[in-house]
Amino acid sequence: MPWRWRWGTAVATGAALVPLVLTTGCGSVEGRRSAALDAALDFERAMRARDGAAVCEVLAPAVREEVEQSARTRCEEGVLEEDVPSVEAAEEEVDVSGRQARVVFPGDTLFLSQFSGGWKVVAAGCVPRPQRPYQCLLKSG
């Protein structure tokens, strides 16, 4: 039976959705899911509080560098100039695949990667586009 990958779900052609359990040596799926969600919530809380230092703390290194280059100032100041929506964390959807995660909030979608120092945001302010990749306001080059 052919399988196609979708965020967090294996889909059997002609069958119902079946949860996909991944074990990659990076902890349980639920543990990685929880840690990715915690990082996404930290990002959203910091954005709402306008705490640039806390926002930059949870950004991936390449994203921090991009913010600094684009704004021509420190990440802590530049990230607050970005037009990334600040949302109340509610009814989230979290998909984890290996060391990558997608967290969907009403009004914002974040993509995260697992680094040696924990989960970091690699893209934020993302909106889906039919048949095309997400368009994100905050991301690396």
N, C-alpha and C positions, 0 to 999 in steps of 0.2 A: 504494500500500500504506500503510495508516494506521500511524503511529508513536506510541508512548507513552513519555514520559520516566520513567526510574527512576534512582536515584542512580548516576551514572557509566556508565549503560548505555542504549543505545537498544534498544527491543524492537519488532521487527516482528511484528504480529499474525500468528500461525500460523507464525512462523519461529524459527530459533535465535537466541540472544543474539549481538549484534554489538557489539564495542567501539565506543564513540563517541569520536571524536577532536575535541577542541575547540581552536580557536586563537582567542584573544581579544586578542592583543597584550600579554598579561600574562606571556609566557614560554610555553615548551612545557608540555604537559600533564604530562609526566614531571617537569619542573623544578618546577612548582607542586605536584605530588603530593609530591615529596621535601621541599620546603620546609614544606608543611603537616604532614607526618609529623614532621619535625624539631621543629616547635613543639609538637606533641602530646606527643612524647617528652620535651621540656623540661618541660612541665607535669607529666607523670607522675613524672619523676625528682624534681622539686621537691616534689611532694606526698609522695612516699615519704620524702624527706629532712626533711620538715616545715619547709621553707624558704619561709616566707610571702612574703618579698620576691621570690624567684625565681618563685613561683606568680603573684603579682600582675603581674610584668613581662610575662608571656605572656597575661594576660587582656585582653580588649577593654575600652576605657575605660568603656563603659556597665555592664559586668559588675563592674568594680572599684568603680564608684559604688554599684551595688546591694549589693555585699558590705558596703561602709562604712556605708550607710544601715541595712541590716538588723542588722548587728552593733553599730552605734553606736560604732565604733572604726576605726582605720586598716585598710586592706585587708590588710596584712601580718599583722595579728593576727586579724582577722575571718575570713579565708579558711581558717585552720586550725581554726576552730570548725565549719566546714561538714562535713557527713557524706559528702563526695565520696569514693568508693572510690579507693584507691591501688593500682594494679595493676603487675605486672611486665610490661613491654612484650614481647609475644610474639605471633606470628601475627596481625598487624594487617591490617586491610582499610582501604584508603584510596580514597575516591571524591572526585573533584574536578569541580566544575561552575562554570566561570568563576572568580569570586572567592570561592566557597564550597567548603568541604570537610567531609567526615565521616570520622572515624578511629575504627574499631571495634577495641577490644582485648577480650580475654576479661575480662569483668567491668565494662567501662566503654565508653561511646561519647562522643566529643567532637565538637562542631561548631566549625568555625573559619571566619573571614573574613579576607581579605587586605586589610590596611591599608597606608598609605604606609610604615609602619615594619616591615612584614612580616606574617606570619600570626599572628593572635591568637585565643584561645579565646573563643567567644561562648556556649558551653554545655558543661557537663561533668556527669558523674554521670548520664548519660542512659540510659534503658531504653526499648526499643520497647514499644508497646502495639498489639495487633491493631486494625486499622482506625482508629487514632487517632494523633495526633502523639506523638513521644517525650515522656516525662516526664523533666525534668532537675532536678537538685538545685541546680546553680549556673548562673545565667543572668541576663540583665538583665530589669528590670521587666516 
